[in-house]
């Protein structure tokens, strides 16, 4: 199934554009439409072949941010469209049909708006980051490897690293300031399924990430592909091969007890007691069902709501 191309090439916008694009407002992707109606807007990065949506609802007024800690919460998309042929034929377009993690990002904005005055006064940006080539399968940078064997590989990691850099930069530009205005810029990564795998890899390579939340995410790729009888992901990086990279990051990993795709052994070494890490099994939750219903309770168990 091919989704409408919603990210036109707008070279005149320069490196990034914070303005919502009219064509995106007309998308038939109902989860994206829901996010736009909730106040998210597109940021178009010429160097990123995917969808970036940002909600700056927690940004303070200009001049009131001195000495504050700018928090940027980035929700990372899963692997996207399902494979056909009993799971052995990859899609020609990896765009997700129903984004669980974007729904969680929208819910996060609502929960923060309903919080205490102290919580609402904190400078917070909530962003959604699709995986490369989702929503943009025909982009010049895209090839099927980026959503198949190499979907957790170094090239994907590099593209997403650059996108996060630009999310941070554009958030600061929207305040008409720079990092000197803030005592700290902290990034919080939340990922569902393969998005959690990528979140773990990104957290292990970025100093400003101090909170990682994964939902139904395989963190030991070798163990996961073996248990699921999948082809080895030869072009990907396995987070379990270097768990020390996450030793200084507060990490919270959640699995559904009814999940038949990602179970406890798929976490590998992360299923055990790790410094700064926790693991929770959620009753009545499968790989795709129950996450939105339980998000309010899940987030309170994590560093997302820490003072």
N, C-alpha and C positions, 0 to 999 in steps of 0.2 A: 504494500500500500504506500502510495506517495503522498506526502503532505505538501501543502502549498508552500512555495518558497517565500518566506516572510522576511528575509534579511537581504534587501537589495544592496548592490554595490554603490556606496556613497563616498567616493574618494574625496569629494569636496568637504566632507566633515572632518578631514584630518585624521589624527591618530585615534580619537574616539569622539563619540557624540552622546551627550546625555539627553538629548531631546527624543521624546517618543516618536517613532516613525509611523506615519499614517497607515501604511500597508499592514504593519503589525497589528494595529487596532482592529483590522478586519479579518484576522486569522480565524479559521474554523477549529483550531485546537482549543478545546473547551477549557483545559486547565490553564493555558496561557491567558486566555480571555478572562478567566476568573482572577488571575494575578493582576492583569491590567486594571480591572475594575476595582481591585483592592488598593490601587495606588502605585503599583510597580511600573517602572518605565524601562525601556530598552537602552542599553549602552552598546553601541556598535563599535567594535575594535577591528580595524582593517586586518590585523594580523591573527585574528582568532576566528576559525571557521565554526562558529557555534552561537548559541543564544545566551546572552547575559541580561538579566533583569535585576533592577536595583530599587529598593524602597528606602528612601532616606528619612523615614518618619521620626527617627530619634535624634536627628542632627540639631544641635543647638543653634541659636541665632548667632549671627556674625559677632565676634568680639567676646562671646561668653564661653569660649572653649579653652581658654588659656589654663594650662595645668591639668586638663581633663585627660582621661584615658579613652581614646576613640576605639570602640569595639566594632569589628566588622564580622558579621555572621554570614558564612557562605555555605549554601546548601548545594551539594553536588549531585548531579543526575546519575542514575544507574546506567546499565548497559544499553537500555533503549528497547527498540522493537524486538520482539521475540524471533528466534530462529524457527524455520519451518522444516518439514521433512523429518519429524521426530527429533528436532533439535540439531540437525546436522547441516542445514542449509542456511547460511547467513542472509539477513535482509539486504536488499539493495539500498534501503534508506533506514539508518539506525534511529531515526526520530522516535521518541517514546510516544505511545498512543495515549497513555494516561500517567502523568508524572506524579508519583507519590510524594517525592521530595519537594516539588514545587507547591503542592498542597500544604505541606508542613511549613514551608517558608511563609505562605500566606497566613496560616494559623499563628505562627510565631509573631508576626506583626500585630495581629489582633490581641494576642495575649499580652504583649508588651504595652499596648495602648490602654489595656485595662488594669495595668499594674499600679503600684503606689506612685505618688508624686516623685519620690526619689528615683524610682526605676525609670519613670518617663523622662526625667531630666537628664539621664545619662546619654551621651552622644553614641548612638548605635545605628549602624547601617545593616540592613538585611538584604542579601543578594542571592540570586540563583544563577548557577553556572552549569550549562549543559556540557556534555562531553563533546570533544571535537567531532564535527561532521553531523551531529544531530541538528536538525532544522536547516542544515547547509550541506547536504550530501554531495552536491555538485561543485562545491568550492574547489578552487585550483589546488589547495593544499591537501585535499582529501583523497584517500584511496581506501578500499575495503579493509586493508590491514589495520587501519586505525580503529576499526570497531570489531575486529576479529582477533587474530593471533597477537597483535601488538597493542591491544587496547589498554594495557597497563604498562606500556613500554616507555622508553626514554623520550621518544618524539612527542607522544601524548603528554607526558609529564612536562616537557619543555613548553608546549603550547599552553597548558593550563597554568604553569608558573607565570608565564608572561601575562595571561589574562588576570590573574590575581594581582600582579603588580599594577595593572591598569585599573582594576577596581579600586585599589587603595589610592592610586594617584587621582583618579577622577572624583573619589569621595572627598579628598582633600581640596581639590580644585573647586568643588561645589561649595566649600566653606570659604573660598577665597583666601586660603592660608596654606601653610605647609606643616611638616611634621613638628617644627619647633613650637607650634601652638599647643601641642599635646605632650603630656608627660610620657605617653606611650601609645602606640598603635598596636592593638592586639587583634589577631585573626582567630576566629572560631570556625572550625570546619565540621560540617555535618554531611554524611553521605549514606545513601541507601544502596544496598546490593553492591554492584561494582563501583558505584560512586563512593562507597565507604572504603573500598580498596584503594581507590585513587586518593581519597582524603588522607589515608594513612601514609601513603607514599609522599604526598605533599607536606604533611605535618613533619615528616622525618627530614625534610630538606629545607624548611623555612624556620628561621629563628623567631619570627613574630607570631607563630602559631602556638598558643598555649592551652588550647582546648580542642579535643577531637572526640566526636561522637559518631559511631558507626552503627548502622541498622541493617541486620541481615547481610553482613558483608563477609565474603571469603577473604581471610587475611593470610592463609597458607594456601597459595595457589596450587602447589604440587599435591597436597593432601586433598584439596577440593576437587581438582580435575580427576584425580584417581578414583575418588569415591563416587563421582558422578559419571564415570566412564567417558570423560571428555578428552579431546586431543590436548596434549600439553601446550601451554601458551608460551612457545619458545621465544617470541619476541617481546615478552612482558617481564616486568620486575616483580619478584615475589617479596612482599613485605616481611615474611617470616624468615628470610635469609639474613636479615640484619635488624633484629628487634631492638637493639640498643639505640637505634636512631630515635625511638619514641620514648626512651627512658625518662626524659625530662619533660615530656608532654602529658598533661592530664588527659587520660583516655577513658572512654566509657563505651563498651561494646554491648549491643543488645541483639538478642536472637529471639525468634518466635518458636515456642514449643511445638507448633504445628507446621513448621517450615521443613519441607522435604528436600529443598534445594540447598540450603546453607544450614548445617547443623553445627554442634559444638566442635567436633573435630576439624571443621573447616577454619576454625580460628587458629589452629596449631598452637604455637607457644603462647599466643595471646589469651588462650583459654585458661591458662594458669595464672597465679598471682604475679602481676607485674608491678613494678614501682609506679605509683600514680595511676594505675589502671583498675577498672572494675568490669565485671561481666554479669549481665542479667538475662535470665530466660523469662519470657513473657507468656503467660497462659492465654490461650485463645487467639494467638497471633500467628499468621503464616508468613510466607515470603512477601506477599503483596497485600494481605488483609490485616487490618487491626492497628496499623501504625498511626493513621490519622486520628482514630478514636482514642488512642492511648498517649498521644503526643504531650498533652498537658502534664500527665503524670511522669512521663519519661524525662522530660526536660528538667524537672525538679530534682532528679537524681544525678544530675550532671553539673559540670562547671559552667554551663550556659547561664545558670541563674545565680552563680556565685557573686558575692558583693565585690 
